[in-house]
């Protein structure tokens, strides 16, 4: 296993978690104008410990690579043992999300476009 991938994977998961609460409302209000970004939920699986040591530098590298594809990582959530993440992204297409993930050496188990926001209130 290539251990250089683990920090990037950890970066993706942690960054998405941090941005989730702050970015979803803004993304839902952006509208659906031509050329607008679409919102996606990405589920990823990681080996135990792969997300340990996720730091700001690794997150910045992932975000920099994402930008080359017009993709923005909003936030992520992880399960208790940090082997699965659920990430919120914006991007022009599913293909752009997949290309950015490939460039960052990040897995994708599932990807779902989520254009509808259901508020709790």
C-alpha positions, -999 to 999 in steps of 0.1 A, spaced: 0 0 0 12 34 -9 12 54 24 16 87 6 -21 84 -3 -33 82 33 -27 119 42 -46 130 11 -75 107 20 -74 120 55 -74 155 43 -105 150 21 -125 135 50 -116 160 76 -120 191 54 -154 180 43 -165 175 79 -154 210 89 -170 227 60 -204 208 60 -221 230 86 -210 262 71 -214 255 34 -246 236 27 -270 265 32 -250 288 9 -248 261 -17 -286 255 -16 -293 292 -22 -270 295 -52 -298 287 -77 -295 266 -109 -284 292 -134 -265 281 -165 -229 271 -155 -238 269 -118 -221 242 -97 -240 212 -86 -239 196 -51 -228 160 -46 -225 136 -16 -195 112 -20 -191 81 2 -155 69 6 -140 39 24 -106 40 40 -83 15 58 -84 20 96 -59 48 105 -57 63 70 -74 95 82 -50 99 112 -28 129 109 -49 148 84 -35 183 86 -40 217 71 -12 213 45 -27 181 32 -62 197 30 -47 227 12 -31 204 -14 -65 186 -20 -83 219 -23 -57 232 -48 -60 201 -69 -98 202 -68 -97 238 -81 -81 227 -113 -113 208 -120 -137 235 -108 -145 214 -78 -149 226 -42 -149 205 -11 -174 219 13 -173 195 43 -171 158 53 -185 136 80 -168 103 92 -181 73 110 -169 64 145 -139 44 135 -130 68 107 -131 42 79 -160 58 60 -166 94 50 -195 112 36 -183 143 18 -202 173 4 -187 187 -28 -197 213 -54 -187 210 -90 -198 215 -126 -204 177 -132 -201 143 -116 -172 137 -141 -153 167 -127 -158 154 -92 -144 120 -102 -114 135 -120 -105 156 -90 -108 125 -67 -85 105 -91 -60 134 -92 -60 134 -54 -57 96 -52 -91 95 -33 -115 66 -36 -152 70 -44 -176 43 -33 -207 62 -44 -215 96 -57 -250 111 -56 -261 145 -69 -282 162 -42 -299 193 -57 -327 196 -32 -322 210 3 -347 200 30 -345 223 60 -353 210 95 -375 241 103 
